[in-house]
Structure formats: C-alpha cells, structure tokens
Amino acid sequence: MIERLRIRGLAVISAWIFGIWGGVAAGKGFFDLFWGEPEANLYAPQAWGFVSREQWLRYGGFELVYGLACLGLAWFLVLYSRRLPETIERAAPR
C-alpha cells in the first residue's frame, strides 16, 4: 500500500499563519509607536506616571520588530515552498 503525503501545503499554511500574525503584531506595534498609549494613562492620576514614554516606546518597538520578524519568516516559507514537491509517495507504515 502506498500513501501520498502533501509536503508543500504544510509550508504554505505555515506561511499564512506567520504572515497574518506578523501583520497584526507589526500593525499594533506601529500604532503603539505613533498614536497609542498604555491603558494605565486612562486610570492613573497623572498621565505617563506608571509607565514612562521610554518604556512604552521600547514595548512598541519590540512589537514592531517581532511582527516584522514573523513577516520575514512567512516570506522565507513562501520562497522555500516553491522548492518543495507538491506531494511525495511512500510505503504506508503497517
């Protein structure tokens, strides 16, 4: 008995997952860097008293870099999936 395994599909699905997640994370990081502020500012008696601007920019920068890294990994998986065969056939395990 021979079974057929889909190989390229796994890389493509992984690329989609990393691409979507990277887009969300990079978008949130970009928003936090330029327009966002921590929720602590809404409830604190003094804005930027609990979380400093430097801490917030460091956090937003991390989110942006993390999102871009995920997008880069998604792009790499797309390029790598082009080298993979669509399917392979092998003997089924007993």
C-alpha positions in Angstrom: 0.0 0.0 0.0 1.3 3.4 -1.0 0.3 6.7 0.7 0.5 10.2 -0.7 1.7 13.0 1.6 1.3 16.7 0.8 4.5 18.5 1.5 4.2 21.9 0.0 0.9 22.6 1.7 2.5 22.5 5.2 4.9 25.3 4.3 2.2 27.3 2.7 -0.1 27.0 5.7 2.7 28.0 8.0 3.5 31.0 5.8 -0.1 32.1 6.0 -0.2 31.8 9.8 3.1 33.7 10.3 2.0 36.3 7.7 -1.3 37.0 9.4 0.1 37.0 12.9 3.1 39.2 11.8 0.8 41.7 10.1 -1.3 42.0 13.2 1.7 42.4 15.5 3.6 44.8 13.2 0.4 46.9 12.8 -0.2 47.0 16.6 3.5 48.0 17.1 3.3 50.7 14.5 0.1 52.0 16.1 1.7 52.0 19.6 4.8 53.8 18.5 3.0 56.7 16.8 -0.6 57.0 18.3 -1.1 54.6 21.1 -0.7 55.0 24.8 -0.8 52.5 27.7 -4.2 51.9 29.4 -2.6 52.9 32.7 -2.8 56.5 31.4 -6.6 56.3 31.4 -6.8 55.3 35.1 -3.7 56.9 36.6 -4.0 60.3 38.3 -1.1 61.5 36.2 -0.5 60.5 32.6 2.7 58.7 32.0 3.2 58.3 35.7 3.0 54.5 35.9 4.6 53.7 32.5 7.2 56.1 31.1 7.3 57.1 27.5 10.7 55.3 27.1 9.2 52.1 28.4 6.2 52.4 26.1 8.4 53.1 23.0 10.6 50.1 23.9 7.5 47.9 24.1 6.1 49.3 20.8 9.4 48.8 19.1 9.6 45.2 20.3 6.1 44.6 18.9 7.1 46.1 15.6 10.3 44.1 15.3 8.5 40.9 16.4 5.8 41.4 13.7 8.4 42.2 11.0 10.3 39.0 12.0 7.2 37.0 11.6 6.5 38.6 8.2 10.1 37.8 7.2 9.7 34.2 8.2 6.4 34.0 6.2 8.2 35.3 3.2 11.0 32.8 3.6 8.5 30.0 3.9 6.8 31.1 0.7 10.1 31.1 -1.2 11.1 27.8 0.4 7.8 26.2 -0.5 8.5 26.8 -4.2 11.4 24.3 -3.9 9.3 21.6 -2.3 7.4 19.0 -4.3 3.6 19.1 -4.1 3.3 15.6 -2.9 5.5 12.5 -2.2 4.6 8.9 -2.2 5.9 6.3 0.3 5.1 2.9 1.6 2.4 3.1 4.2 3.5 2.0 7.7 2.0 -1.2 8.9 
